[in-house]
Amino acid sequence: MKSCLRWAVFGVTLFFLGIALKRHWQEVADIQITGASWAVLGVALAVTLAAHIWSGWVWLLILREFKLPADARISPSWGLRVYLKTNIAKYIPGNVWHFYGRVVAVKDAGISLGVATLSVVLEPLLMAAAALAIAIVSVPSPHRGLQVLLLAAVLAGVHPRILNPVVGYLGRLKLKSQDPSPSPEVRLHRYPLKPFLGELGFVSLRGAGFLLTLVALGYWNWGEVPFIFGAFSFAWLLGLVVPVAPGGLGVFEATALALLESHISPGIVLGAIACYRVVSILAETVGAGLASWDGRRRGGRS
């Protein structure tokens, strides 16, 4: 049932995009890619790659919110290599293999399975909260009250006073233990404020990459920049939380088109979301390649 629903939603989004492309095909065909456009797309690629590097650094911040063993074999270079190499795996069907790769790498570094798992659970939660916060501020919505409540619930849910008892309870269920206190090795010691602020920076960098893609195709309106950032953030959020396709493929594009076509020429929007998908995949591929090269150069693991 879950698989059928996933493919049904994926099919609907592709059908929607296909209808829009058919309707605005001439506008898309009229877009001219000049030398300056390629230069701006190159900058968009660099900014998007920087966003993924930044995200790897934020993941390390999340790991360090836990009490790690003194002999844990982690470093900034190790963390970035693991993050960038596993990031490309999110395009494998199932959309979980990048998380699995990070859990295995963290365990191999001498950190408990509980901390490894919780670190990869907290990351998308904080990403989603950051994207929702930007969307709430930037995009007018009749459902803003509900969005604020949802954001408050997520931010409250990662508070140590709420998260630690939940993690402890789940751990006792697994181990069938009567110990009423949460395991000290899987315990958040403070509110993850720095990682949350870091995820705000990550989503903003991704939004800047998308904005540069629009500029490369000939669109620029300073007054629309906040709305574009908010619309991108909401579309990216849906692509993150709706598990219908690897990497949010289809969901992000359909949502971005629906939000932006009333403000920007649909032809430019279609061209921009197609170009940005290519830019995003290229940035992740380049990041994975650089991480692999750095690992071989250092002669170390990961």
VENUR-V59540 format. One record per residue. RES is the residue in one small letter. SS is DSSP state (hx for helix, st for strand, lp for the rest). PHI is phi in radians with two decimals (NA if undefined). Layout:
((RES SS PHI) (RES SS PHI))
This chain:
((m lp NA) (k hx -1.09) (s hx -1.13) (c hx -1.12) (l hx -1.11) (r hx -1.05) (w hx -1.21) (a hx -1.14) (v hx -1.13) (f hx -1.08) (g hx -1.12) (v hx -1.12) (t hx -1.12) (l hx -1.16) (f hx -1.10) (f hx -1.05) (l hx -1.15) (g hx -1.12) (i hx -1.09) (a hx -1.12) (l hx -1.15) (k hx -1.10) (r hx -1.22) (h lp -2.03) (w hx -1.04) (q hx -1.13) (e hx -1.11) (v hx -1.14) (a hx -1.15) (d lp -1.37) (i lp -1.17) (q lp -1.88) (i lp -1.72) (t lp -1.72) (g hx -1.05) (a hx -1.13) (s hx -1.08) (w hx -1.11) (a hx -1.12) (v hx -1.17) (l hx -1.11) (g hx -1.11) (v hx -1.14) (a hx -1.05) (l hx -1.10) (a hx -1.12) (v hx -1.14) (t hx -1.18) (l hx -1.09) (a hx -1.06) (a hx -1.09) (h hx -1.22) (i hx -1.11) (w hx -1.05) (s hx -1.12) (g hx -1.10) (w hx -1.13) (v hx -1.13) (w hx -1.05) (l hx -1.11) (l hx -1.05) (i hx -1.10) (l hx -1.01) (r lp -1.40) (e lp -1.28) (f st -1.75) (k lp -1.39) (l lp -1.67) (p lp -1.06) (a lp -1.09) (d lp -1.67) (a lp -1.10) (r lp -1.66) (i lp -2.20) (s lp -2.68) (p hx -0.98) (s hx -1.16) (w hx -1.07) (g hx -1.07) (l hx -1.17) (r hx -1.11) (v hx -1.08) (y hx -1.13) (l hx -1.21) (k hx -1.21) (t hx -1.43) (n hx -1.05) (i hx -1.19) (a hx -1.26) (k hx -1.20) (y hx -1.50) (i lp -1.33) (p lp -0.88) (g lp 2.01) (n lp 1.01) (v lp -2.25) (w hx -1.24) (h hx -1.18) (f hx -1.15) (y hx -1.06) (g hx -1.08) (r hx -1.22) (v hx -1.06) (v hx -1.09) (a hx -1.13) (v hx -1.18) (k hx -1.07) (d hx -1.13) (a lp -1.46) (g lp 1.66) (i lp -1.91) (s lp -1.13) (l hx -1.08) (g hx -1.09) (v hx -1.13) (a hx -1.03) (t hx -1.17) (l hx -1.16) (s hx -1.13) (v hx -1.44) (v hx -1.43) (l hx -1.16) (e hx -1.01) (p hx -1.15) (l hx -1.10) (l hx -1.22) (m hx -1.06) (a hx -1.10) (a hx -1.11) (a hx -1.13) (a hx -1.11) (l hx -1.15) (a hx -1.08) (i hx -1.14) (a hx -1.12) (i hx -1.07) (v hx -1.25) (s hx -1.80) (v lp -2.02) (p lp -1.08) (s lp -2.63) (p lp -1.23) (h lp -1.86) (r hx -1.09) (g hx -1.04) (l hx -1.15) (q hx -1.12) (v hx -1.11) (l hx -1.08) (l hx -1.13) (l hx -1.09) (a hx -1.08) (a hx -1.13) (v hx -1.17) (l hx -1.15) (a hx -1.25) (g hx -1.14) (v lp -1.65) (h lp -1.25) (p hx -0.95) (r hx -1.18) (i hx -1.76) (l hx -1.19) (n hx -1.08) (p hx -1.07) (v hx -1.15) (v hx -1.11) (g hx -1.10) (y hx -1.12) (l hx -1.12) (g hx -1.14) (r hx -1.19) (l hx -1.09) (k hx -1.20) (l hx -1.59) (k lp 0.95) (s lp -1.73) (q lp -1.72) (d lp -1.16) (p lp -1.35) (s lp -1.70) (p lp -1.18) (s lp -1.07) (p lp -1.13) (e lp -1.46) (v lp -2.17) (r lp -2.49) (l st -1.39) (h lp -1.64) (r lp -2.76) (y lp -1.18) (p lp -1.37) (l hx -1.20) (k hx -1.06) (p hx -1.06) (f hx -1.12) (l hx -1.10) (g hx -1.10) (e hx -1.20) (l hx -1.05) (g hx -1.14) (f hx -1.09) (v hx -1.12) (s hx -1.13) (l hx -1.13) (r hx -1.08) (g hx -1.10) (a hx -1.13) (g hx -1.08) (f hx -1.17) (l hx -1.07) (l hx -1.13) (t hx -1.14) (l hx -1.08) (v hx -1.08) (a hx -1.08) (l lp -1.62) (g lp 1.79) (y lp -1.83) (w lp -2.76) (n lp -2.61) (w hx -0.98) (g hx -1.16) (e hx -1.63) (v hx -1.02) (p hx -1.04) (f hx -1.12) (i hx -1.08) (f hx -1.07) (g hx -1.16) (a hx -1.14) (f hx -1.04) (s hx -1.07) (f hx -1.20) (a hx -1.12) (w hx -1.14) (l hx -1.06) (l hx -1.12) (g hx -1.10) (l hx -1.35) (v hx -1.67) (v lp -1.64) (p lp -1.48) (v lp -1.79) (a lp -2.72) (p hx -1.02) (g hx 1.17) (g hx 1.24) (l lp -1.03) (g lp 1.70) (v hx -1.18) (f hx -1.03) (e hx -1.10) (a hx -1.14) (t hx -1.19) (a hx -1.07) (l hx -1.11) (a hx -1.10) (l hx -1.41) (l hx -1.74) (e lp -1.17) (s lp -1.45) (h lp -1.95) (i lp -2.26) (s lp -0.88) (p hx -0.97) (g hx -1.10) (i hx -1.17) (v hx -1.08) (l hx -1.07) (g hx -1.11) (a hx -1.20) (i hx -1.21) (a hx -1.20) (c hx -1.11) (y hx -1.20) (r hx -1.06) (v hx -1.13) (v hx -1.03) (s hx -1.12) (i hx -1.15) (l hx -1.09) (a hx -1.09) (e hx -1.17) (t hx -1.19) (v hx -1.10) (g hx -1.05) (a hx -1.11) (g hx -1.13) (l hx -1.12) (a hx -1.14) (s hx -1.14) (w hx -1.09) (d hx -1.14) (g hx -1.11) (r hx -1.17) (r hx -1.11) (r hx -1.38) (g lp 1.24) (g lp -1.84) (r lp -1.43) (s lp 0.97))
